[in-house]
């Protein structure tokens, strides 16, 4: 992977984080899932994105199994867990971010706190010495060792493709379609060595609640970076799942 390609994903992810930060500063009681998703779309366009790898999805209450549709008539109340997932695209690459927080409270429920830890551990485990399937096995083992579980999708992410080669056809929809293939998913039977950009978003389930944090990780030989997070190593991993104040 060239430096130009890495910088394209880095720029897209930083812009995605900025878009989410600006919306979170304006969230108010009574907001609905659809209204919050619309605000994210406007913020993303203001950051210069002009297409979607995945449109914003918002859900309240941390259900164990994500609902298929966003709700229009369920207002946000203090103490509610809010989950946000989006992947906006520009002409060269896309950002991909999963974030969750508790509205109107400083007390985090167990499912949110442990979901962040799971994402940090999974991103930290990824390296050139691992296969893609090992990342899934690690995430599943981490959940079981802590007496939790993963959701039932049997995948914790996918490979990311920039706008080049076959993935450039009908951009970004061609790249999105490619991620639906099992060989491009972070699942048990994927024996390929890690190389490139991974979108990792394991969903942790505790009882009747579930929560997901999602990040981008790039592995290129000895280079490993949490995309959009300053620094390397443990310092960058600690930032996973957080939205910086500025």
N, C-alpha and C positions, 0 to 999 in steps of 0.2 A: 504494500500500500504506500502511495506517495504522500509527501507532506501536505500537498494541496488537498488531497482527498480527506485526510485526517482533519485538516483545518475546516473543511466544509461541514463535517459533522459537529465539530466543536462549536463553530459559530451558530449552527442551527439549534444545538442543545442549549447554549447560553441564552439565545433569544427565546426559546420555549420557557425556560426558567423565569426569565424576566416577565413574560406575558402572564404566567401563573401568579407571580408575586404581585403584580399590579392589580389583578382581580381579587386576590385574597385580602388585600388592604381595604376593599370596598364591600365585602360580604356583610349582609345585614340579616337580622332576624326576619323571617317571613319570606325570604328568597326561596324559590322552587328549584328543583333540579334542572328543568329546562331553561329557566332564566339564567342560572349560573353557567350553563353550557353556552348559551348565547353570548354572555359577557366574555367568556373565554375566546370565542370565535372572533369577536371584535378586537380583543386585545392582541390576538395572534396576527390578525391582518395589519394592525398598527406596527408590529415588529417586522413587517416586510414579507411575510409568508403569503403565498398565493394559491396553495393547493393543500390537499390533505392526504396523508398516509392513513391516518385514522382521526376522524372528527372527535371533538371532546365528548366524553361520557362522564356523567356525574351521578352519584347515587348516595343517598343518605341512609344511615342506620347500619352499615356494614353487614349486609346479609351474607350468609355462608356461600350461597350461589348467586352471582351477579344477576340482576334482573335484565330481561331482554330490552325493556323500554324504560326511558326516563319518565318520571312522574311530573305532572303539571300542577297538581292540586295539593301536594304535601309540603307545607311550608317548613322552613328550617327553624329549629328551636335550639336553645342553649343545651349543651351536653350531647348534641348529635354528632356522630362520626360522619365526616364528609370525605368521599373518595373522588379523586379526579384523575382521569386518564386522557391523554391526547398525544397526537403525533402529527404536527404540522410540517409541510414540505415547502421547500423553495425550489429553485431551478436545478440545484445540484445534489441536495441531501435532505434529511429530515431530522427533527428532534423527536424524542420519545420519552415521556415522563409520566410516572404514576406517583401520585402524592395523596396523603390522607392527613386529616387533622380533626381535632375536636372543636366544634364551634362554641365560643363563649365560655370556655373552661380551660384551666391549666392542668387538670387531672386527665391523664391518658389512660384509657382502658387497656387491659392486658393484650387484647388482640392487635391493637394499633402499635403498641410498643414492641411486641414480639415480631410483628410483620416487618417492621423496620430493621430489626436485628437480623431476620432471615435474609432480607435483601442485601444487607451489608455483608453477611457471611458468604452468600452465593457469589456476589461480585468479587469479593476478595479471593475466593477459591479459583476463579478462572485464570488460566495462564496457558502459555504455549505448550506446556508439558501435559496438559489434560485434553481429553476428548470432549466433544460437546455433550455426549451422553453422560459422562462422569459429572458434569455440572448438575444435571437433573438428579442423578443418584445422590449427590451431596446434599442438594436442597431437600430431597425427600427424607434422607437420613437425619438431617438437622432437625426437621420438624418432628420426626418420630422420637428422636433422642430427648426432645424437650416435651414429649407427651402431647404433641399437637398433630396436625395432619395438613397435607396439601389438598387443594381442591381436586376434582376428578377429571380435569382436562388432560392430564398426563403430559403436560408440557409447561415449561417455566419461561419460555421466551422464544426468540427466533433470530436468525441471522439478518443483518441489514445490508441492503444493496444501494449503492449510489446510482446516480444517473449516468450510466455508461454500459456499453454492451447491450445484451438482451434486456437487462433490467431497465434500460432507458426507453424502451418501447412503451408508449402510452404512459409516460411518467406522470405521477408516481404509482399508477394503478398496476403496472406490470410488476413493479417491485413488491407491491402489496400482495399480488397474486402468488409470487414466488414463495412468500413466507407461509403459504398454506400447504406447501409440499412438506411431507414428513422429513425429508433429508435436510431441510432448512430450519427445522424446529429443534429447540433444546429439549429433547425427549430421550427416553431410556436407550433406544436402539441406535442412536446416532453415534457412530464410532469415529467420525472425522475429527482430526485435530483442530483445535481452536485457532482460527486465523481470520482476522477481519473485525467487524463491528457486531456486537451482540446486544440485543434488547432483552434484558433480564427482568422479569416481573413475576416472581413466585407468589402465589396466593395462599396465605396461611389461614387455616380454619380452626377455630376453637369453639366447640359446641355448635350453636346456631349462628355464630358470627364469623365473618371472614374479612380479610383486609389485604390489600396489595400495595406495595411500593415498586416503582419501576425505574430503571436507569439504563444508560448506554455504557458499554465497556468495549474498548478497542484493544485487541491483542495482535501485535505485528512483530513477530520474532521476540526479541528481548524487551520490546516496548509494550507496556501495559498501562492503560490510563482509564480512569473513570471520566467519561466525556462530560465536560461542563463543570467539573469539580476541580478547583485549583490544587496543585501539588500532586504528589504521588504517594504510594504506600498507605500506611495506616491513617495518615492525615486526610487523604482524599476519601478513604472508605468511611471515616467517621462523618463526613458531610453527606453521605448517601441518605436520602429520605428527608432532607431538610431544605427549606427555602430560605436563602440568606436574606437579611433585611435589606440589603442593597446589592 
